Amino acid sequence: MLLAASTALLVFQGIQFRPYRPEEVTQKQKAEFAFARLRYPTDYEGSGFGGIRRLRPNGGWSEDYPKSDYQFMEGVVRLTRLDGRAYPEVLTPDSDELFNWPWMYAVNVADWDFTEEQATRMRDYLLKGGFLVLDSFHGEAEWAAFTRGMEQILPGRSVEELSDDDAIFHVLYDLSERFQIPGYQYMLTQRTYERDGFTPHWRAIRDDHGRILVLIGFNMHIGDAWEHADEPLWPERFSSLAYRLGINYVIYGMTH
């Protein structure tokens, strides 16, 4: 159903991306798939986790936005037969629109924090068929902060390490062999890791029937690899894997 030339990603870095046009968000474009990003509340200011909740204007939920989202969708349209919408959607846990978007992406989730009502709405979203991809958090301290927020949403559900033969790695691209995808700092430091996040992990939370509700990319940053795919100094291998992973996540989330 969704076929791409085997060498397409190898030349992806040479694509001339169309400039992002903010006026596109006012258009009513119908499509099979649209990229949705979670705009979550944080405890960025206050007395630690559970302190004063406010939305951080830069970083946090909005890191790499909108270029990363927009360029990923350019890749989805180029490399699959999906009819993808050009511009991304931004959703909050408080909006009723949340339930109209079955696939959602979030970054820097060590920052997130939720009220009880927001956590309940996120739980309802996932258990009613939503699929959430988490990206760009690193090291044991950030893992601990992330799990506190995740426990608010899905209390008592365990996190598992995904095996290489899990369906999510094979719905389109066979990705048994994967490697750490770094953030933008790689171009300055040549390090693929941040903080003490030396080893990449693909983890998940499932529902009672085995469907993945939350795909967790820990110690990696695939959003940066989407965002910088058109930069000559950015290694092609990182973006190639990031696009393959992202496309597999889309297909899995929309078919399971």
Buried (B, 14 or more C-beta within 10 A) or exposed (E): EEEBEEEBBEEBBEBEEEEBEEEBBEEEEEEEBBBBBBBBBBBBEEEEBEEEBBEBEEEBBBBBBBBBBBBBBBBBBBBBEBEBBBBBBBBBBEEEEBBEBBBBBBBBBBBBBBEEEBBBBBBEBBEEEBBBBBBBBBBEEBBEBBEBBBEBBBEEBEBEEBEEEBBBBBBBBEBEEBEBBBBBBBBEEEEBBBEEBEEBBBBBBBBEEEBBBBBBBBBBBBBBBBBBBBEEEBBBBBBBBBBBBBBBBBBBBBEB
